[in-house]
Amino acid sequence: TELLDVASLSAMGCALMIRKASVIGRLITSQSSRRGGIASGWLEHSMQYLMLAALSSVLTDAMSFVQSGVAFKWRCNVTRRLHDMYFLKLAYYRIQNEAPELTVTDADVRISRDVRDMTTAIAELAVSLTDAIVKVSVFGTATAVSRHWAWALMAPLF
């Protein structure tokens, strides 16, 4: 369900990017009009763009919040399973009574640290892949449907 949240946030981000591109187009058009700056709607378009940029920042923060939530949930599950295996049938005694060169010092601490690093990396990968799939789908569909040269400016503008 968390990756569905990522997909919906990414779709909202795509819609926001399209809207920002539209506002930029109108802003440039209003700047080059002969009627003058404020009368031609330049101020209105610039305020819209500022609000859309702030909303884009909020969406980016929400995406990172969901990513950290995914990492935390996965970290709890993996740590619990590994600790259960480690403490099952007194395995920790067998590990500590091995030959000195085979002993693992602070295995429970190492499990927690390694699991944290692993789940953070995997959550980042999952969120990035989900975001990429949604963006390719949205912008690929929009490009195929509209076939307008202005879609080529989408990547450089953002």
Secondary structure, 3 states (H helix, E strand, C coil): CHHHHHHHHHHHHHHHHHHHHHHHHHHHHHHCCCCCCCCCCHHHHHHHHHHHHHHHHHHHHHHHHHHHHHHHHHHHHHHHHHHHHHHHHHHHHHHHCCCCCCCCCCHHHHHHHHHHHHHHHHHHHHHHHHHHHHHHHHHHHHHHHHCCHHHHHHHHHC
